[in-house]
């Protein structure tokens, strides 16, 4: 498996294909994750969503319409994913 090297930090970075493979593997193993781990993931995803809302608000107030348009779509996608996780973890 080939890795890219981040020239700034010297760390190995995953290629796009490796990132996609990792996501697929995690989705496949999701049902095996302990409930506490799923709850932690849910909480961190909620925090990330809050950050997206903050960026959206900033972009609206500072005239960055492209950011508003793109991040709005990302927020909608994240909200849908969070809804599914919330049902599963019983929050």
Secondary structure, 3 states (H helix, E strand, C coil): CCCEECCCCCCEECCHHHHHHHHHHHHHHHHHCCHHHHHHHHHHHHHHHHHHHHHHHHHHHCCCHHHHHHHHHHHHHHHHHHHHHHHHHCC
